[in-house]
């Protein structure tokens, strides 16, 4: 079953736009943070840390793929938001503060909705990232 899911993911990534990949990244981050919150509620430090680290890895990947030359102010704002995510998640992890995780999840949901709208509106165009990101 796992191999099927891995192959399906690989197939989907070849057929998706950069915006759709970003939406997938947000879906993953939100899922991992919900798992981190559940682990936090069960005092499972190892699992909490694992899922927060997975989220931080995705944040780092998104941030490293911002194109500041072409993305302009949007890329700069996303960079600041990604910095905020990192700070808040590290603080949440150290303090076992699920409220901070909830705040990050809420902002991620808003950004995910925006990216999904862009992806859906521009799905017929080959690359409509407008230079905000290089890849994901």
C-alpha positions, 0 to 999 in steps of 0.5 A: 500500500505504501509503495502505491501511495509513494508512486501516486505522489510521484506521478502527481508531482510530475503533472502538477503546476508549481502552485499546486505543489505549494498547495500540497506543501501546505496540506502536508504542513497542516497535517503534520502540525495536527499530528504534532498537537495530538502528540503534544496532548499525549505528552509524546515529545518524540512524536511532537518533535518529529512532526514539528521538524517535518513541518519546519523542513517544508517551510525551509524548502518553500522559503529556499525556493522564493524568487526575490527578483521576480517575486518582488514584494510578495516574495519578501512578505512570504519570506517574513511569514516563513520566518514567523512560522519557524519562530512560532513553531520552535517556541511552541515546541519548547513550551508545549504551546498548542495555541501557537501551533493553532495560530500557525495552522490558521495562517497556513490555511489562509495561505493555502486557500490563496495558493489554491485559488491561484492554482485553480485560476491558472491551471491551464497556463504552463507556469503562472507562479509569477516568479514568486517561487522557483520550484517546490 
